[in-house]
Amino acid sequence: MSRNVAGDHAVFGDLRNAIQVGIEDKALQSQLLSLVEKMQSNANSNTGFAAAYQDFISAGAQHMTILGPFLPALSKLLT
């Protein structure tokens, strides 16, 4: 199945901005930004992206008010 990955990449930049603005804990911010990079670099791999997405969700669970709006766009990349 083909995905419009190029069109979905804007979500990663928006997500990075939301993390930088909305999460004050610098260690968590750094961890989440690293996981966003991992998701983006694995966007063309179903298994690689799924693993990175799960890691991201686990790490950001306490900040879903900030990260939640991005989940629909990210979850589109899972299929």
Phi and psi in degrees as GROMACS dihedral restraints (atoms count N, CA, C in turn):
[ dihedral_restraints ]
;  ai    aj    ak    al  type     phi  dphi    fc
    3     4     5     6     1   -90.4    20    10
    4     5     6     7     1   140.6    20    10
    6     7     8     9     1  -121.5    20    10
    7     8     9    10     1   152.4    20    10
    9    10    11    12     1   -87.7    20    10
   10    11    12    13     1    70.7    20    10
   12    13    14    15     1   -65.4    20    10
   13    14    15    16     1   -39.6    20    10
   15    16    17    18     1   -59.2    20    10
   16    17    18    19     1   -40.0    20    10
   18    19    20    21     1   -70.6    20    10
   19    20    21    22     1   -23.1    20    10
   21    22    23    24     1   -88.0    20    10
   22    23    24    25     1   -10.9    20    10
   24    25    26    27     1   -66.9    20    10
   25    26    27    28     1   -22.6    20    10
   27    28    29    30     1   -61.2    20    10
   28    29    30    31     1   -30.4    20    10
   30    31    32    33     1   -61.5    20    10
   31    32    33    34     1   -32.3    20    10
   33    34    35    36     1   -68.0    20    10
   34    35    36    37     1   -41.3    20    10
   36    37    38    39     1   -65.0    20    10
   37    38    39    40     1   -42.5    20    10
   39    40    41    42     1   -64.5    20    10
   40    41    42    43     1   -38.9    20    10
   42    43    44    45     1   -65.4    20    10
   43    44    45    46     1   -42.6    20    10
   45    46    47    48     1   -58.4    20    10
   46    47    48    49     1   -45.4    20    10
   48    49    50    51     1   -60.8    20    10
   49    50    51    52     1   -43.3    20    10
   51    52    53    54     1   -63.0    20    10
   52    53    54    55     1   -39.1    20    10
   54    55    56    57     1   -66.5    20    10
   55    56    57    58     1   -45.2    20    10
   57    58    59    60     1   -64.5    20    10
   58    59    60    61     1   -35.1    20    10
   60    61    62    63     1   -85.6    20    10
   61    62    63    64     1   -39.2    20    10
   63    64    65    66     1   -95.6    20    10
   64    65    66    67     1   -14.9    20    10
   66    67    68    69     1  -116.1    20    10
   67    68    69    70     1   115.8    20    10
   69    70    71    72     1   -83.0    20    10
   70    71    72    73     1   -28.8    20    10
   72    73    74    75     1   -66.7    20    10
   73    74    75    76     1   108.1    20    10
   75    76    77    78     1   -64.0    20    10
   76    77    78    79     1   -35.7    20    10
   78    79    80    81     1   -66.3    20    10
   79    80    81    82     1   -44.6    20    10
   81    82    83    84     1   -67.4    20    10
   82    83    84    85     1   -40.3    20    10
   84    85    86    87     1   -57.5    20    10
   85    86    87    88     1   -46.9    20    10
   87    88    89    90     1   -62.7    20    10
   88    89    90    91     1   -42.9    20    10
   90    91    92    93     1   -61.9    20    10
   91    92    93    94     1   -46.8    20    10
   93    94    95    96     1   -65.5    20    10
   94    95    96    97     1   -40.3    20    10
   96    97    98    99     1   -63.5    20    10
   97    98    99   100     1   -37.9    20    10
   99   100   101   102     1   -63.5    20    10
  100   101   102   103     1   -40.1    20    10
  102   103   104   105     1   -70.5    20    10
  103   104   105   106     1   -33.0    20    10
  105   106   107   108     1   -63.2    20    10
  106   107   108   109     1   -43.5    20    10
  108   109   110   111     1   -60.8    20    10
  109   110   111   112     1   -41.7    20    10
  111   112   113   114     1   -64.2    20    10
  112   113   114   115     1   -41.6    20    10
  114   115   116   117     1   -62.5    20    10
  115   116   117   118     1   -46.5    20    10
  117   118   119   120     1   -63.3    20    10
  118   119   120   121     1   -42.0    20    10
  120   121   122   123     1   -71.0    20    10
  121   122   123   124     1   -17.6    20    10
  123   124   125   126     1  -107.3    20    10
  124   125   126   127     1    14.9    20    10
  126   127   128   129     1   -61.0    20    10
  127   128   129   130     1   -24.2    20    10
  129   130   131   132     1   -92.0    20    10
  130   131   132   133     1    -0.6    20    10
  132   133   134   135     1  -116.3    20    10
  133   134   135   136     1   115.5    20    10
  135   136   137   138     1   -57.1    20    10
  136   137   138   139     1   -48.4    20    10
  138   139   140   141     1   -73.5    20    10
  139   140   141   142     1   -40.3    20    10
  141   142   143   144     1   -64.9    20    10
  142   143   144   145     1   -42.4    20    10
  144   145   146   147     1   -67.4    20    10
  145   146   147   148     1   -41.9    20    10
  147   148   149   150     1   -60.1    20    10
  148   149   150   151     1   -42.8    20    10
  150   151   152   153     1   -65.7    20    10
  151   152   153   154     1   -43.5    20    10
  153   154   155   156     1   -65.0    20    10
  154   155   156   157     1   -39.8    20    10
  156   157   158   159     1   -62.0    20    10
  157   158   159   160     1   -45.2    20    10
  159   160   161   162     1   -62.3    20    10
  160   161   162   163     1   -41.9    20    10
  162   163   164   165     1   -62.1    20    10
  163   164   165   166     1   -42.1    20    10
  165   166   167   168     1   -62.9    20    10
  166   167   168   169     1   -46.7    20    10
  168   169   170   171     1   -62.4    20    10
  169   170   171   172     1   -42.6    20    10
  171   172   173   174     1   -62.5    20    10
  172   173   174   175     1   -45.0    20    10
  174   175   176   177     1   -68.9    20    10
  175   176   177   178     1   -33.7    20    10
  177   178   179   180     1   -99.0    20    10
  178   179   180   181     1     9.8    20    10
  180   181   182   183     1   -52.7    20    10
  181   182   183   184     1   -36.2    20    10
  183   184   185   186     1   -80.2    20    10
  184   185   186   187     1    -1.7    20    10
  186   187   188   189     1  -124.5    20    10
  187   188   189   190     1    36.0    20    10
  189   190   191   192     1   -67.8    20    10
  190   191   192   193     1   -20.9    20    10
  192   193   194   195     1   -65.1    20    10
  193   194   195   196     1   -30.4    20    10
  195   196   197   198     1   -87.7    20    10
  196   197   198   199     1   -42.6    20    10
  198   199   200   201     1   -88.9    20    10
  199   200   201   202     1   -25.0    20    10
  201   202   203   204     1   -52.9    20    10
  202   203   204   205     1   -41.5    20    10
  204   205   206   207     1   -61.0    20    10
  205   206   207   208     1   -18.9    20    10
  207   208   209   210     1   -90.5    20    10
  208   209   210   211     1   -12.7    20    10
  210   211   212   213     1   -63.6    20    10
  211   212   213   214     1   -39.1    20    10
  213   214   215   216     1   -59.6    20    10
  214   215   216   217     1   -43.2    20    10
  216   217   218   219     1   -67.2    20    10
  217   218   219   220     1   -40.0    20    10
  219   220   221   222     1   -68.4    20    10
  220   221   222   223     1   -40.5    20    10
  222   223   224   225     1   -68.8    20    10
  223   224   225   226     1   -22.0    20    10
  225   226   227   228     1   -62.2    20    10
  226   227   228   229     1   -28.8    20    10
  228   229   230   231     1   -76.8    20    10
  229   230   231   232     1   -12.0    20    10
  231   232   233   234     1   -74.7    20    10
  232   233   234   235     1   -23.0    20    10
